């Protein structure tokens, strides 16, 4: 799984890990912050949340165009510094008046702009690492590993947000509304780490930037090394990519309910305490131990030396011993904060990536591995299944009564409902997101690489803007089964569309 991967992959992945940790720390509590600090109603808060997500994923189009002209490396570093300023403004406790709202809006614009310059262009650089013949066959697995690495940052984000907020309230005596700013300050620190990694290990990917400069030179021999496509080929590839982008819109509309209606469901309809074995799932260190068991098992199976097998076996035993100790020292119950559920998706991504890579490697050897477009279609089907499960589990629950008002609470369900839903949606994500990014980096015409990656994020942006639709339905007291049913139906129709044009997509992949 880790063999025959370019060294630059790990440098770029870790740089993205730091940035994603800060981003998801902020995102884990952002919707709740809007209601706690400004008193916004659910529909208004959901619209602000989705609009911000839209900007984050729309502006990579601008970032891609800029990178095609000025260079990917320059845009990546510029983006980090702009993001830092945005998070810094957001971390300032400016109150609840119109000035504070305006400052929040400015900070969101800066964060979105910085992300637009950073995110897509960094991933184009990752794709360029696999243009070398010795790495070309590992493009899909490489992007899966890249995706896994950046989710390590997201995995710890909800816990970081909750812990820093509780520390601020208990140690410094700040109010709950003001404690959110401490979570936003974590993002500032994470960007410092991100830029440090990016520069410290630049030697591992500098040839990508060198080739980029070479291709932009006036030397005919240098330009000849860049593969040129005919006008017809270029058009065919762009059309196919745009068809995939159309489907991606609806995946992200559904998937990014994690910070919207799924968080509201956690707050309003999920049990507030947990006990026994289930409670261990809400301690991120236990999840990390489980991940060590998974990776240790793969290392044990794949190691070619006795020493390697011994180390892997030791890691497994240590992780199991840690889990046993934590189980024997459990509290009678643990309190469950709504944002903590957002840790499950990245944890699942990290744990299941080696399983996914191993499965598709095995299918590849048998000549039965699905193509990238087929994986995207399967991802949409799995996403539909996730919301069908939510609809089933929501049957019999009253309409969303609370709207943030604890005095009007209704029935609550087991935390296992959301834990299992995030597992299903993670399977969908692993089939669609890293594979989709790999598909774009492979199929995009070379001279439009930045623009095409930007359009991938542009499609994601539209989907993120549509995230507000279920939130508005929630605020209008739509039945829960209806809300989840709409999302399931959208995913199912998108899957059927992908499979209806699969031959066209496979032709260019």
N, C-alpha and C positions, 0 to 999 in steps of 0.2 A: 504493500500500500504506500509506504513512504519511499520506496526505492525508485531510482531514476526520475527524481523530481529536481528541477533547477534550484540552486541555493537561494536565488533571489525570491523564490516563492515565500520562504519563511520570513525574510526581512519585510517584504511588503504586507504579508498577512499579519505579522505582529504590530506593524505600524497601524494597520486598520483595526486591530484588536483594541488598542488604546483608545482610538477615536470612538469606536462603537460602544465601549464601556461607558464613556461619558455620555454619549447620546442616549443610550437606553436607561441610564440612571436618571437622566432628566425626564425621559418619556414615560418611565414607570409611574411617575406621580404627577405628571403634567395636567391631566384631565381633572384629577382630584384637587390639585392646586388652584385651578381656575374657579372651581366651585367654593373651595374653602377661603381663598383670599379675596375674590371679587364677588362671590355670591351669584355667579352666573347659573342660569337654569340649565338643565341637562342638554336641551337642544342647542342652546347658544355655545356651551362649553364644547359639545361634540363638533359643532361647525368650526370653531377655532382650531380644535385639535386636528380635524381632517384637513383644513386649509393649510395648516403648518406642514403636515405630512405631504400634501400636494406640492408645496413649494420645495421641500427637501428633495423630492424626486423629479420635479419638473426642471429645476435649474441645472442639473447635469447636461441638459441639451445645450444650454449656453456654455457650460464648462467644456463640453465636447467640441463645440465650434471653436472656442478660444484655444483649446489644446491643439486642434488640427492646424491652427495658425501660429501659435506661440510656443508650443511644446508641452508635453504632458507633465514633465518634471516641474516646470515653473508653475503650472496651475495647481499641482498637488500641494506644494509648499505655500503658495498664496492662500489656498483654501483653508489650510490649518490655522493660519494667523487670523483670518477673518472670523472663523468659527470661535476662536479663543475670545475675541472681543465680544461676540454675541453672548457666549456663556457668562462672561464676566458681568455684563449688564444685567442679565437675568438673575445673577446671584445676589444682586444688591436689593435689600429690603426697602423698597421705595414707597410702601403703603398700598392704599386701595383706591386712590383717586384717579382722575383722568390722566394725570402725568405718569402715574405708575402703569396704567394701561397702555399709554403711548410708548413708554420705555420697553414694556414687554413686547409690543408689536415690532419695534425696531430690532430688539434682540433676536426675535424669531426670524426676521428677514436676513439678518447677518448670519445666523446659524445655517439657514437654508442656502444662502449664497455660498458660504464657505464649503458646505457639504457638496454643493453642486460642482464646485471646482475640484474637490478632493476625491470623492467617492468613485465616480465613473472613470475618471482618468487613471486612478490607481489600478482599477481592474483591467483597463486596456493595457497597462504596463505588464500586469500578470499574464494576460493573453499573449503579449509579444514574447514572453519568455519561452512559450511553446511553439513559436515559429521555427525554432531550431529543430532540425530533423530528428535528433536523438531524443527529444522530449515530446514530439508531436502526438504520439499515440497515447500519451498520458494526460491530454488536455482536460478531459471530463473529470478524471480522478483528481487532477491538480486543483481544479476549481472547487471540487467537493472538499478537499483538504483546506483550501483557502477559506471556504465558507465555514468549515468547522472551527478554524482558528479564530475567526472574528466573532463567532458565537461564544467563545470562552469569555470575552469581555461582556457580552450581553447576559451571560449566565449569572454573573455576580452582581449585576447592576441593581435588580430589585432589592436584594439584601442590603447592598451598600446604601441605597436611598433610604430604606426604612431605618437602618441602624444609625446613620448620621442624623436623621431627623429626631429620633428618640434621644440620642446623645445631646443634641442642641436643646431639646425641651427639658431634659432632666438635669443636665449639668450647667447650662447657661440660663435656664429659665425663660426661654423664648416661647412665644405662642405657637400653636400648631401651624397657623397660616404663615408665620415667619420662618418656621423650621424648613419649609420647602426650599428656601434659598440656599440652605447648606447642601442640599442634594444637588442643586444646580452648580454649586461651587466645585463639587467633585469632578464635573465635566471639564472645568478649567485645568485641574491638575492632570487629568488623563491625557489632555492634548499635549501637555509638556512632555509626557512620557512618549507619546506617539511620534512627535517630531524628532525626539532624541534617537529613537530606534531607526527612524527613516534615514537620518544622516549617518548614524554610527555604522550601519551595514550597507551603505550605498555601493560599496565595491562589488556586491553580489549581483547587482542589477544595472550597473553603470553602462554595460554594453547595450542595453535597450535604449537608453537615452542617447548614446553615441550613434547608434544606427539611425535613430530618429533625426538627429542633426545631419547625418550623412545624407539621408534621403531628401532633406530639405535644401541641400546644397545645389549649386548650379552645375556640378560635375555630371555629365551625361552618363559616365560609367557607374557612378553611385546610384543614379536614378534607375538605371537599368536593372539593378538588383531588386528593386521593388516590383513585385508582380503586378502587372497591369491586366485588367479584365476588359473584354469588349463591352460596348455600350449595351448590347442585348443581355450579356451575363450580369452586368452591373444592375440593370433594371430588374431582372428576374430575382436576384438576391434581395434587393431592396423591397420588392413586393412581398416576397416570402417572409422577410423579417417583420414587415408591417402587419401581416396577417397574424403572426405570433404575438406581436405587441397588442393587437386588439383583444386577444384572449387574456393576456397578462393583466390587463386592466381589471378584469372581474375577479381574478385570483386575489389580487392585493386588496380589492374592496372587501372581500370575505376574510382574508387572512389577518389583516390589520385591525380586525375587531378585538384583537387581544388587548389593546390599550383603550378600547371604547366599550362596546356592549358586553364583551366578556368580562371586563373589569367591573362594569356596573352589575353584572350578574353575580360576580364574586362578592361585591359589597352588599347587594340587596337580597340575594336568594341563596347564598351558600352559607353553611354553618360557620360560625365565628370562632369555634374552637375545634381542636382535634386531639385525639388521644391514641395511645397504643402505637402499633407499627405505622399507621398512617401518618402520625405526627412527625415521624422521622423525615418524611418527604419535604417538610417545610424548613429543614436545616440544610443549607446549601453544602455544608461540609460532608453530609451523608451522601448527597448526590454525587459529589466529587469522588468519594470513596467507591461508589458504584461504577463510576466511569473508569477508575483505576482497575477494577475487576474486569471490565470489558476489554480494556486495552492490554492488560496483563494476559488475558486468555488468548488474545490474538498473537501476542508476542510469544507465548508458550507454544502455540501451534506452528508458528512460522519460523521460530529461531532455528538456526542450523548448527548451533554449538551447545554443548552441555552447560557452559557458563551462562549463555544467553537464556537458556531454559530455566536455569537455577534462579537468575535474577527475576525473571518473569513470575516464577512460582512464589518467590519471596514477596513480590509486590502484591500478588493476589492474597496471600496469607495475611499480610499486614493490613490490607484494606478490609478484609473480612473481620479481622480481630478488632479493628477500629469500629466497624459497624456493630459488632457484638457488644463492645464496651458502651457505645452510645445507647444501645437498646436497653442494657441493664441499668442505665442511669437516667432513664426517661423521667420527665416530670409527669405528674398526673394528667396534665393536659397543656396544650400550647395555644396561645391566641393566634388567630389567622388574620393577617392584614390583607386587604384586597389586592394591592400591587404585587404581593409575593407570588401569585400564580403565574406572573410573567416570567419567572425564572425557569419554568418547566420546559418551554419551547427551546431555548438555547441549550439547556442541559441535554435534552433529547437529541438535538442536532449533534452535539459533541459526542454523545454516547453511540449514536446510531450511524454516524458517518463511516466508521470502519466496516460496519455490517453492510451498509449500502455499497461501498466500494468493493468489498469482497464478493458480494452477490453478483454484481454486474461484471466483475472480472471473471467469475466462474461461468456466467452465461456467455461472455465473450469468447471464452475458450471453446465453448460448445457451439459457437456460431448462432446463439439465440438472444444476444443482448438487444434490447429495444433501441431504436435510434433515438437521438435527442428529441425530435418532435413527438415520438411515441411516448417517451417518458413524461413530456409536458402534458399530453392528453391524459395519461394515467394519473398524474398529479391532480388534475382538475376533478377527476372522478373520486379520488380519495378525499379531497377537500369537501365535495358534496356529501360524502358519507359522514364526515365530521359534524356537519350542521344538521344532518338527519338525526344523528345521535343526540345532539343538543335539543332538537325538537321533541324527541321521544322522552328525554329526561325532564322536559319542561311541562309535560302534560299534567294537568291538574293544578298547576301553580296559578295563583291569582295574577291579575294584570300588575304591571310594575307600580306598586303602591307607594314605595318609599320616596322615590325621586330625591334621595339624599336625606329624607326626614326619618330618623330612626324611630319616631313615635308611632309610625303607621306601618310597622313591619308586618310581613305576611309569613308564609311557610318558608322553610329553608331546606336545601338538599345537601347531600354529602359532598364533601370536597372532591371525592373521587370522580364526580361528573366532569369537573373542569380538568382534573389531572388526566383523565382518559381522553377528553376532547383535544387537549394540547398534544397528546401523543399522536392521535390520528392526523391532526393538522401538520405536525412535524413530518410525518411520512410524506404528505402532499408537498410540503416545502422542499424536502430533499429531492423529490422527483422533478420539481419545476424550477426553483430559483437558481441553484448553482449550475444546473444543466442548461437553463435558459441563457445565463450569462456566458457560459462556454460556447453555446450555439451562436450567439451574437458575435463573439470574438473570432469564431471560425468562419462564419458566412459573410460578415460585413466586408464590402469592398475596401481594400487597403486605404484608399485615399479618403474614405468616409468613415474610418474606424471610430474616431471620436464622436462623430455625429450619431452613428448608429447605436453606440453604447449609451449616448445621451438620450436617444429616443426610447431605448429600453426603460430607462428611468423615467422618461416622460410618460410612458404608458403606465408605469407604476404610480406616477403622480396623479394621473386621472383617477386611477383606482383608489388612491388614498383620499382624494377629494370626495369620492363616492362613499367613503367610510362613514360619512355623516348621515347617510340615508337611514341605515338601521338605528342610529342614535336619535334621529328626529322621530322615527317611528316609536322608539322607546319613550321619548318625551311626550308623545301623543297618546300613550297608553295602549298601543297595539298589543294584541295577544302575543305572548312569547313564542308560541309555536308558529305563528305567522311570520315573525321576524326571522327566526332560524330557517323556516321553510323557504322564504324568499332567497336567502343566501345559498341554500342547498340547490334550489332550482337554477340560479344563475351559474353556479359551478357546473352543473350537469349539462346545461345547454352549451356552455363553452367547451366542455370536453367533446361533445358530439360534433361541434364545429371543427375542432382540431382534427378529429379522425376522418371527417369528410374531405379534408384537403391534405391528408397525410402523404399521398404520393408526390404531390407538388413540393412539399417541404422536404421529404426524404431525398428528392432529386438534387437539391443544392447542399445538403448537409454532408 
